[in-house]
Amino acid sequence: MKTILKRSSLAIAVAGTCLATGLVQASSHREAPFITEIPKVDGTDFYMFRSYESGRADFVTL
């Protein structure tokens, strides 16, 4: 009985996860209502990483 309950619970969890992932959408910079009218402010994500390796203290990765 416990095996059937575990398998049923697992099947329900997997099915729920599969159904929920179909509803998920990634965010976009185009969600802002007027961003298409001002392309100058339509920026992308920008990351900077400082190197912590010895001898490379002045290196930055963009």
C-alpha positions in Angstrom: 0.0 0.0 0.0 2.8 2.4 0.9 4.5 1.8 -2.5 1.3 2.6 -4.4 0.9 5.8 -2.3 4.5 6.8 -3.0 4.2 6.2 -6.7 0.9 8.0 -6.9 2.3 11.0 -5.0 5.4 11.1 -7.3 3.2 10.8 -10.4 1.0 13.7 -9.3 4.0 15.8 -8.4 5.7 15.2 -11.8 2.4 15.9 -13.6 1.9 19.1 -11.6 5.4 20.3 -12.3 5.1 19.6 -16.0 1.8 21.5 -16.2 3.2 24.4 -14.2 6.3 24.8 -16.3 4.1 25.5 -19.4 2.7 28.6 -17.7 6.1 30.1 -16.7 7.6 32.8 -19.0 10.9 34.5 -18.8 11.0 38.2 -18.1 11.9 40.6 -20.9 13.0 44.2 -21.1 10.2 44.6 -23.6 7.6 44.4 -20.8 7.9 48.1 -20.1 5.1 49.8 -22.0 7.0 52.6 -23.7 10.4 51.0 -24.1 10.0 50.7 -27.9 9.6 54.4 -28.2 12.9 55.2 -26.5 15.5 52.7 -27.7 18.3 54.6 -26.0 17.1 53.4 -22.6 16.4 49.9 -23.7 19.5 48.5 -22.1 20.7 45.0 -21.7 22.0 43.4 -18.5 25.6 44.4 -17.8 28.0 42.4 -15.5 31.5 43.1 -14.3 33.7 40.5 -12.5 36.9 41.4 -10.7 39.7 38.8 -10.9 40.8 37.4 -7.6 43.7 35.4 -9.0 47.1 36.2 -7.8 48.9 38.6 -10.1 45.7 39.6 -11.9 44.3 42.2 -9.4 43.9 44.8 -12.1 41.9 42.6 -14.5 38.1 43.1 -14.9 35.9 40.9 -17.1 32.9 42.6 -18.7 
